[in-house]
């Protein structure tokens, strides 16, 4: 992650600082079972599947989009956007680029945006939904562990609401590439998990 961050900063005309050290430290926090460095590496990889354009603004947004994670949807993303602004200002990167990066991070609150770069970030962020069933099940267990403060009844209600909102979307993924790669498997996994939540088996 350090090289990805520092290289992106350099490509945008900035000077790398110690922010990459803080980035690595945060993603290694022990309460993170899914939203950790492994998740960020997967999103970087899958974003490159979706686009040949390896945009440094997009890379910085991917690296920062979960840098603050306390299982508080909305608040986490806003805090991550604030973190990335503070981290990039001393590098000398132009304010326009910093605003772009922070805006991409904020797009992960609703997972909706008109920005083509955001479409790549959001689709890559949700690529896990199309994983093989055993990998998907491990993902759901890890996310549940991150929300361990909530009793099962609250978790099932909240998680079911999220899954239904995803399934109700005409397009689960924004890019044509992601739809072709992942849509069918993702919907199958979401329906299977939703059924398990309804029956109390997960």
N, C-alpha and C positions, 0 to 999 in steps of 0.2 A: 504493500500500500504506500510505503514511503516514496518509492520511485515513481509510482503512478501520480501521486500528489505533486512531488517536486518537479517532475517533468512537465506536467500540465501548467504549473505556475510559470515555469521558464518559457514554455511555448507562448504564453500570453504576455510575455515581456516583463515578468516579475522576477523577484529574487526570493528563492526558498527560505523559509524561516523554520523555527522549531515547531510549527503547527503540526507537521506530520508526526512528530513524536506524541503529541497530545491525541491526535487522531488514532494512532495505534493503541495507545493506552486505553482510550475510551472503548474501543471495540473489543478489548480484551477483558472488560469488566465481568466479574463472575456471575452476575444475575442474567447476563445475556445467554440464552440457550439457542436462539435462532438468529436474532439480529446482531450478529457478530462479524468478525472479519471474513469468515467463510461466506456469509451472505453477500458481503460487498464484492468479494472476488467473483462470485457467481453472477451478480448483476453486471459487473464489468464485462465478463465473458459473454453473457447473453446479449448485452447491448451491441457488442461487436458482431454478433450473428445477424442483427437486424439492420446494420448500416455499415457501409464501407468507410464512411466519414468518421474518423476517430477524433471527435471534437474535444478540445481540452476543457471547454466550459461544461460540456456534458460529463466528462470524467470527474471533474471537481464536484459536480452536483451528486453524482453517484456515490463518490467517496464520503460526502458530507450528509447524505439524506437521512441517515439514522445515527449520526454521531452522538446525539443526545437521545437516550432511550430509557424511559422509566415506565413503559407500558401506560402512557397517558396520551391517547390519540389526540391529535391537534396540538396539544401543548408541546409534545416531543418535536414535531415538525417545525413549529415556530421557534422553539429553542435551538434546533439544529440550524435553521436559517440565520438566526442571530449569531450563533457560533461561527458559521462560515464567513459572515461579514467581518467579524472581529479578526478572524484568522487571516483573511486575505488583504485587509487594508494595509498592514505593514509591508506587504510584498511589493507594493508599487503597481499592482495590476490596476487597470483603469476601472473607474467606478461603474461604467457600463457593463463590463464583464462581471463584476461582483454582483451587481443587481440581477444579471441573468442567472448566475449560479444560485443565488438566494431564491429567485423566483421559481426555478426548477424544483428546489427542495420543498418550497411551499405547495407546489402542485401535487405533492404526494399526500396532502391532507385529504383531498377529495378524489384523487386519481382521475381528474379531468383537466384538460387544458387544450388551448388552440395552438400551442407551440409544438412544432414537429420534433424538436429536441426532447421536450417533455414526453411526447408519445413514446420515444425510445426508452427513456428512463422508466416510465410507468409500466410499459410492457415487459421490460426486462425484470423489473421488481416483482412482477406477478408470474414470471415464468415457472416458479416453483409449483404453481397450481396445476401444471400439466405434467408433473413428475410421475415416475412409475409409482404405483400404489404404495409400495413399502416405503419409498422415499417421502411421498406425500404424508403418509401416516406419521413418520418420524418428525416431519415439519410441524404437524398439528400438535404432537405431544410437546415439542419444544416451545411452541408459542403458548400452549396451555401452561407450561412451567413458568413462563415469563409473567403470566397473569395469575400466579398461584395465590395471590392475596384475595382473590375473589372465590366465593363458594361455587360449587358446581352448577347450582340453579341459575346464578347470575351469569356465569360463563356461558352456559348453553343458550340462554336467552340472547345475550349480546353477540355471541359468535353466529348464531342462527340468523340474526338480523343482518349481519355483514354478508353472510353467504347468499342470502336471498337477494340482497341489493346487487350483488355481483351477477347472479343468475338472471336477474330481470333486465340487465343491460342488453341492448340490441347487439352491441359490440363489446365483448369482454376485453378484447385487445384493440388498440388504436391503429396499429400498423398492419398492412396486408401481410407482411412477412410473419408477424406474430400470430395472426389469425390462422394462417396456413400451418404453422408449426405446432401451435399449442391449444387452440380453442376447443377442439373436440375432447381431448384428454382432460383439459381443465374443467370443463363442464361436468364430465363424468365423475371426477374426483369431488367436486363441490356437491353434487347431488348425493354421492355416497356418504360424505361427511354429514350433510344435513340430515339424511335419514338416520344416521347413527346418533346424532344429537337428539333427534325427536324421540328415539327409542330409549335413550339413556345409556346406550352401549359405549358411547365415547364422551 
